[in-house]
């Protein structure tokens, strides 16, 4: 059973690291603020969630696992919402979109 738990924790840690790496690459390579925020909030949240889950399973005790799940819920509730609010604020003050952007759905709602 210890071997199966070690494999599970290793897979969760590897998955979390890969999602976090994807978020970091997205922050470095994507063309504008809005795309970068999307990469950081979505992939970063999944990466941190998988890492918290691995920590919870690795600890072996219920209180630590419950705290890890609480951390996951906190990330799920706060990261996407804060990224959305920051992107909306950046749009309202006039931060430019990438020139390849096809549609600006906030253009009409910010004018009124």
CORLIN-V581679 format. One record per pair of residues at least 12 apart in sequence whose C-alpha atoms are under 8 Angstrom apart, sorted by the first residue. I is the first residue (numbers start at 1). J is the second residue. D is the distance in whole Angstrom. If there is no record, write none. Layout:
<<I:J:D> <I:J:D>>
This chain:
<<5:57:8> <5:58:8> <6:58:8> <8:54:8> <9:54:5> <9:55:8> <9:57:7> <9:58:6> <10:54:8> <12:50:6> <12:51:6> <12:53:7> <12:54:5> <13:50:7> <13:51:5> <13:54:6> <15:47:7> <15:50:7> <15:51:8> <16:46:7> <16:47:4> <16:48:6> <16:49:7> <16:50:5> <16:51:5> <17:47:6> <17:51:8> <18:47:7> <19:43:5> <19:44:7> <19:46:7> <19:47:5> <20:43:6> <20:44:5> <20:46:8> <20:47:5> <20:48:7> <22:39:8> <22:43:7> <23:39:5> <23:40:5> <23:41:8> <23:42:8> <23:43:5> <23:44:6> <24:39:8> <24:40:7> <26:39:6> <26:40:7> <27:39:7> <27:40:7> <31:98:6> <32:97:7> <32:98:6> <33:87:8> <33:97:8> <34:87:6> <34:97:8> <37:83:6> <37:87:7> <38:83:7> <41:79:6> <41:80:5> <41:83:6> <42:79:8> <42:80:7> <45:75:6> <45:76:7> <45:79:7> <48:72:7> <48:75:8> <49:71:8> <49:72:5> <49:75:7> <52:68:5> <52:69:7> <52:71:7> <52:72:7> <53:65:8> <53:68:6> <53:69:7> <53:72:8> <55:68:7> <56:68:5> <56:69:8> <91:106:8> <92:110:6>>
